[in-house]
Amino acid sequence: MTTTVAILVDGAVYASWLFLVALGLTLTFGVMKILNIAHGSFYAIGAYAAASAVGAYVQAGLSPAGGYLVMAGAAAIAGVVVGYGLERGLLRFMYGRDAVLVLLVTYAVFLILDDVMLLIWGANPYIAYQPDMLLGTSTVFTLPYPNYDLSLIAVAAVIGSGLWWALSRTRRGKMLLTVIHDREMSTFLGIDVAKVFTVTFTLGAVLGALGGALTAPIISVQPGIGAEVIVLAFAVVVIGGMGSIVGAAVGSLAAGFAHAAAVHLFPQAELFVIYALMSLVLIVRPQGLFGQAQPRKI
Amino acid sequence: MLMIKRKYRDTLRALVRAAALGLAVAGMVFCTGTAARAAGDVKLGIVTFLSGPAAGPFGIPSRNAANLVIDAINQGTLPAPYNTKGFGGATIDPVIIDEAGSTTQVVENFRNLVQQRHVDAVVGYVSSGSCLAIAPVAEELKMLTVFYDCGTPRIFEAHSYKYVFRTSATATMDNVGAARYLKQMFPGDTTYAGINPNYAWGQDSWRDFTDSMKVIEPKSKVTVALWPKLFAGQYNAEISTLLINKQQIIHSSLFGGDLTAFLAQADARDLPKHSRLVLTTGETDMYTFSKHIPDGTIIGARGPYGVFAHKSPLNTWFRAAFEKRFGTPPIYTSYQMAQAILGLKAAYDKAAQEAGKRPDQDEVIKALTYLKFEGVGDAVDMALGNGHQAVTEMAYGTYEYDAKTKTPKLVNIVYFPAWCVNPPPGTKAVQWISGGMKGAKCQ
């Protein structure tokens, strides 16, 4: 029984982390049809910005509770600066080009940003565990869990639901959905598609950076974390269906529970279980669980 | 109009000719300079992680050690027995490159180092995966290559190499030493689990530790073996599994940021209150993450390095000079890098003395084979792998943190002689351990 509960809790915590990272990636793909490898860099920049800001905040001796706002604020600012700058300065010149070319451009950006981070933050790891420790622990079925980790589940649920509500229940959200369904028709309807692209890409970058910032208190923030996370995020998005927010949520949960079950029941499978799940989904449903098959325009 | 155009074209041509001539002259000067430098210097390729997750904990401290020791050798300011200038009198010209990237990329970079940058020797490689891939390529390119850190024992057990050496001991002694330390400090049957990165280093470490425990504490039992991905960073599910299994000992060869993250996450969930941690590379986190390492944790440093290094004029100089230049104490990878360069210097000096001139590569290889030389932490004996693989003594200690003085320290340090924790020549580590470690000399 303890093992079952542990799989559920560990899986949910892992899934919430995956979802926070995959959300921005799937949103960017859904609207702009860009497979953005640089999303891993947004995650890393968010983690570094949060770790640096929290470190400076704690050293200043200010109220520890304010550290959470500082963390989120630093990531949001970093996400806006990098996301907006990248879209206006580079990606807007790539619209309409071949998808593979755009993919390669985002890969180049990823490599450049990796070196930029190395220049800014150096190679030594950053450690910002204060926000994790501050909330204490709760016991779930005899197992202690940090409240910070458990709260990530709620944070992911709130952000995911908020985004879903904004897209499906607001006027601007519906305009964005129109762009997702048919870019050309949206232009004819008078929607400023270029503006929607800028806002979406910046929002995706902020979500990626926020994912990194919320993870920073749990991990050791160091060079290369962006590369590790982007592969997992892609797997989640592929499982759920490219461009689907509900798909990203279901994909994250499936990947999270599969990972936790492997660790508890068959540790040798931990390395590949998420990718095995992805392969299985692709065999049965190539467009992912919630993806829509795209008709070819001739 | 036509005249102006022609004049303009002539001027342009003259400018192009002048630029071409300038470039040719500059090229000749550069080539002459390069040739002059190459004739006198030993061009030494240094390969370690300069980017990626292993750069901070391993690569940068190694690169710093290389720069420090090479500068001191070139200036002739090292303590005896290395107080002569250069490699056999030749100035060392280092070429430092990054180890990060896929195995294919690492091999390609090695080829470039040899074939395009024309190095005379290579010192490098942290990852066991890199070493396994580079060894046959070094042999193919006939390039003297000294591995300084990677731990997998498979390199010289599976093959015999002429051009490849390793001046640090294999992971075998880390894990035999850990089992022997447990037996000595905490005798009796025990239950234990493992959490090791899922690649050559982690797999070999766990195999050697479990095999050693079967010999040293035969009634001890494994509860669970966990295999997180290298650089996974998150260990919630693993920690839950370890909490459920309630073992007395947890063995881990996690390193760098992975180890730091595991320690923080384990600490937050009180795992160390239930199980004693045995960290084969724990020394790297002793100073940077001291508050989160629980008292009673067993710490290793992959040999007599860092806090385990014996007092000597060389070690005193190394620690002081490193701290002065880089503002932090040297960790075990710094020691291993320094040890590899010193081993190469000892071989060059010996070969130069015997040849009476600058030695060629074969003469250096001959001098390095079966060489015994003084490392920064202790003596090094190139006794295994037909004289290409080093053995050193091994040490473990128990961690304590003094909250009043805010200083970490190790107590109950035990040194194990090299032949107590390494297999004898000609015997594979796995066979030696599972055969009962016959011939081990522990006194």
Interface residues (C-beta under 8 A of the other chain):
Chain A: T2 T3 A6 I7 V9 D10 G11 V13 Y14 W17 D114 D115 L118 G122 A123 N124 P125 I127 Y129 D132 M133 T137 L143 P144 Y145 P146 D149 T215 I218 I219 S220 Q222 P223 G224 I225 A227 E228 H259 A260 V263 H264 P267 Q268 E270 L271
Chain B: L50 S51 G52 P53 A55 G56 P57 G59 I60 A100 N198 V224 A225 L226 W227 P228 K229 F231 A232 G233 Q234 N236 A237 E238 S240 T241 L243 I244 G256 G257 D258 T260 A261 A264 Q265 A268 R269 D270 T288 F289 H292
